Every structure is written in structure tokens, then in C-alpha cells.
Amino acid sequence: MKVPDNLVKAILKARSFLIVIHINPDGDALGSALALARVLKKHMGREVTLLNNDPIPQVYRFLPGWEDFSHTLPQTTPDVLILLDCGEVERTGFKNLPGKLKLVVDHHLTKQNFGDIKWGISDASSTGEMVFNLIHALGAPLDKDTALCLYTAIVTDTGGFRYSSTSPSSFRAAAELLEAGVSPWNVTENIYESISSERMALMGKALNGLKRNGEVAVISVTDSMYKETGTSAEDTENFANLARSIKGVEVAVFLRQIGPDSFKVSMRSKGRVNVAAIAEAMGGGGHHNAAGGLMKGRLNEVEKKVTTMVKDALGSRKPE
């Protein structure tokens, strides 16, 4: 994975940085940002501010440095603004992000044109793998805590090395991170083996309401379900993948209520449908196999509309 020379030179030249990630942060965004910030501060002596609009999910609070995230814009203008794991300012939840030079490091498909220097690899397994290569290009070492953050980023965005975006380079990066001292079980236990009883109850309610229409399966989480189970939006981490595991389902849809008549739509495909194209039609985006957007309407209306969009995409796919 070749890191652009102008990106490396821009980072080496700068003294102060603002690193910003997307709303509803996941393991890839958090791990990538924490790893890059640690290297810039500890090993390169730079000033770094981490910025995120939302609380850090409990499941990722084992990552070293998670408390360093600020939720308010800095008063001064840094030499460099870096958008990590997203390519548009709108995805950060902020406006007019400061930075004399603006960089983007992301592995999502985007049509936006933000940034003075953009490094995007849409078929990369994760932004974490990109940052792993960037750190090497900067000539910085990989200490245990940095490796832990990067391993978490790669593991979560590859689904434990199960997704089609996983490549030989993903495993090579993981091997080097283990050699730096990462314990795979530590990461697995914190992310996948520490589910609260409340989250499990919410998962049960969501699966109990699953609706299947041929190759499409839809599950939903509403405000009333949060109230009944004592949970919140952060307890829905990875819910979008639940229905995809059903035999015969090609596309799984997860609807998460975010307002009286508003839903966050997350779609997961097994590979034969480009859900990013569907997401773009609702003002969103993502990858071929994982994408999402927002949709207005009552739950039954949104379920029907999204199912129709996916069914149309399934019907128009090319024969294998």
C-alpha cells in the first residue's frame, strides 16, 4: 500500500494537528485516530487535538487514550486538519473545521471533493490498515498501545477478518501488530465477549421483529425499545450485521430511530448487490457491501421504501 509522498511530507512539516472522525464512531475510526495521535505526540513531538462529536461507546473504552477526545472545536487554527475514516465535513457533525492544510485519509467511497490532499483507497480493509502504513512511511515506531489501537481498527472493520475487503496485507499488518505486543483475546473479549444483559435484551427484541422479503431481511430498533431495555444507540453496535447471517438473505437492513419520524438506515450485502449505490439515492454512502443513509417517515413506511429499493437493486443485478 503506497502512501502518497505529499501526504507524508505535509505531516512531517507540520507542528500542530486536529484529527477529526465521523459521528457515531466505530472501532476503525477510534482506533485509527488514537494510533495516529499517539505517534504524532509521543514519538514525533507534535501538538495534537482529537475531536469527535459523540460520546465514545463503552465497548471501546479499553483503548488507551480514549479520554483524550474533545467534543468542542479548538480556539486556535492548527497547521493541519486530518479527517480520518470519513471524507466529508458533514459526517463529523461539525462545521467550518479549522486547519491551514486539510488532509483526508479514508477508505470509503465518496463523491465529495474536500481536502487539499486526499488519500482514499476504497478497497482497503480499513482506515486502520491505511494508518498502519502511514505510520511506517513517517518512520515512527509501533509501540504496544499504538498497535492495540490499530489492531482494533482492522479487526472491527474486517469483521474479524471475515469480510471480502480482507487482504493478505491485512494479515501481514495484524501479524506485525501482534509482534508489537497485542493480545488478540484482549481485543476479542472487550468487543465481542462483554455484552451487557440490557444489550442482549435489545438484540432479542430487534431479532424478534425481523421481517423477511425474499433475499431482504429488515430489523429495527425504536425509541420505545431503548426505553423498555434501558439501552441507547451505542448498544446497537454491529446490529446491521445480524440478519445478514441468515441463509438465503443477500441484503440485511438495520433501521435505527433517531427522531420522531427519522431513521438511520444501515445496509449489509453478501457481495452481489452494491448497497453503496442504494445509499447514495438516500443521500448517504459507504462501501459495496456496507453502506447507509437517513430516511424520513414512520417505521412501516421506511421499511417498505427501503425494502423496495433493495428489491429493485436485486432485480437489476447482472446474472452470475
Secondary structure, DSSP 8 states (H G I E B T S, - for coil): ----HHHHHHHHH-SEEEEE--SS--HHHHHHHHHHHHIIIIIT--EEEEE-SS---GGGTTSTTGGGEESS--SS--SEEEEES-S-GGGGT-SS---SEEEEEE-SB------SEEEE-TTSS-HHHHHHHHHHHTT----HHHHHHHHHHHHHHTTTTTSTT--HHHHHHHHHHHHTT--HHHHHHHHHS---HHHHHHHHHHHHT-EEETTEEEEEE-HHHHHHHT--GGGGTTGGGTGGGSTT-SEEEEEEEEETTEEEEEEEE-SSS-HHHHHHHTT-EE-SSEEEEEEES-HHHHHHHHHHHHHHHHHHS---
